[in-house]
Amino acid sequence: MERCEKILSHAVLERRREVVGKNHPDTAAATAELTAVLFAQGLYNAAEEIQVKVLEMLREIHREKHPDTIWAIGSLMASYSSLGRDKEAEELRVKVLELRREVLGEKHPDTIRAMGNLASSYFSQQRYREAKEIEIKVLELRREVLGDKHPDTSAEMEPLSLTYEFRFKFWKSIPLGLEANLGKR
């Protein structure tokens, strides 16, 4: 990994800066690749520092509503989560969801995934009521968009089942858990 990091940072990133300039989408992409390497190595602080710069670059290049910028916000959110900065991560999850809804619409798979990520955040903070409301909506959207037998629909039943279980609503939890597991066969 260290060798890969050096190749990316010196050969690719520096070369792109020289050829296309500092504020170019290709330079931002190469810089984002470097953050992925750092993140994979568990160097979350270093990744976060660079992710902030990538996000600033992409906001300048594309503005806030471009898919690359939204992706960069999500990437920074992952670093915040890994660093235990849950409040900041949650704020970014909300931001990503708002942007995805606005740009892609409520029924786009990326929007639905962003909703599920926010529900997961609420669940991990033991905010089960908020998690349940979003998880129900996510499951409804997945059923509508993908159908009952799609693997993503089945996968969404599990978090909702767990939320019901943690809220002591076993009569709702058990059937969802069974349906989710049967959908995997």
N, C-alpha and C positions, 0 to 999 in steps of 0.2 A: 504494500500500500504506500509506503513512504516513497518508493521509487516512482510509482504512478503519480503521486502528488507532485514530486519534483518535475516530472516530465510535463504534467499539465501546467503547472505554474510558470516554469521557465520557457519551455519550448512553445507550447500552444498559446498560453495567455499573453506572454510578452510579444510573441510574433503577431498575434491579432491586434494588439494595441499599436504596434508599429505600422501594420499594413492598413487597417481600417479605422484606427483611432480609438480613443478611450471611451467615448459615448456612442458606441455602435452596437446593434443587437447581437452580432457575432461575438464581440468582446464580452458583453453581458452573459451570453450563453457559456462561454469558456470559463468565466468567473464562477458561474453557477455550478459548473461541473467540478470545479475545485472545492466548492462548499460541500458537494455530495461526497467527495473523497474524505474530507475532514469529518463530516458527520458519520460516515461509515467507520472511521477510526475512533469514534467516540470523543472527538475534539470539538465538543458542542460550543464552547466559548469562542474558539477560533472561527468555526463555521458561522456562528451568529454574527460576528463582527463583519465578515465578508458578505453575508446575506443582507445585512442592512445596506451595504454599499450597492449590491446588485439591485435591491429594491429601489433605492434612490435613482440609480441609472435607468432602470426600466420605467419608472414614473416619468422621468425626463424624456426618454425616447418615445414611449408609447402612450403615456398617461395611465390613469388609475384603472380603467375598465378593459384594458387589453388582456387577453388570456395569459400572456407571459407575465404580466405584472401581478395578476391574481395568483398565478402559480407561485411567484416569488413570495407573496404574502403567506401562502400556505407553507412554503418551505421554512420561512422564518418562524412560523407558528410551531412547526415540528421541533425546532431548536429550543424554543421557549418551553415547550412541554418537557423535553428531555432535560432541561436545566431546572425543572421544578418551578418554573415561573408561570403557574397555572392561570393567574388572573390575566396576564398579558397574552397568553396563548388563547384564552377564551375570547378576549377582545378581538383577536385576529380571526378566530373561527367565525365569530359573528360578522365581521367585515367581509370575509370570503363568501359567506352565505348570502349576504346582501348583494354583493357584486355579481355573484353567479345568478341569483334570481333576476337581477336587473338586465344582465347581458344575455343570459341563456334561457331564462324562463324557469318557471316552477317545476316543470316536468322533465327537464334535461337530466340525464344520469349524473353529471358532475354536480348539479344543484342538489339532487337527492343525496349524493354522497356527502356533500358539505353539511346537509341537515343531519345526517347520521353521525358525522364527526362532532357536531355540536352536542347532540344527544349523549354521545359517549363521554364528552367532557363533563356534562352535567351529572351523569351517572357516577363518574369517578370522584366527583365532589359530593356525592351522596345527596344530590338534588334530584331525587327520584321522580317527583311529580313533574318537573320540567322535562326531564329525560323521557318520561312516559308519553307526554303529549307530542313531543317531536317524533319519537319512535313509532307511534301510531300513524302519524302523518306519513312518515317515510315508508312504512309498510303498505299503506293505502296507495301511495304513489308508485311504489315498485310493482304492486299487483296490477295497477291500471296500465302502467307503461310497459312492463316486462312480462306480465302474466304470473299466475300462481306457481308454475313449475320452473321458473327461471332460478338458477342458483343464487343470484343476488337477493331474490325475494325470500327464498328459504333462509339465507344467511341473516336477513333482517329480523326474522322471527326470534332468533336466539337472544339478541339484546333486550327485546321487548319482554320475552319470557323471564329473563333475569331480573328486569326491573320490577315486574309483577311479583316475582319471588321475594325480592328484597322489601317489597311493600306488603308482604304477607297476603298476597292475593293468589294463592296456589291454584284455585279453581280456574284462573285465567292463565297462569303460568304453565301448568302441565300440558294442556292441549297444544299450546304454541310450541313448546319444547319438543313434543312428539312430532308435530307437523314439520318442524324444521329438520329434525333428524331423518324423518321419512323422505323428505325432499332431497336429501343427499344421496340416496340410494340410486 
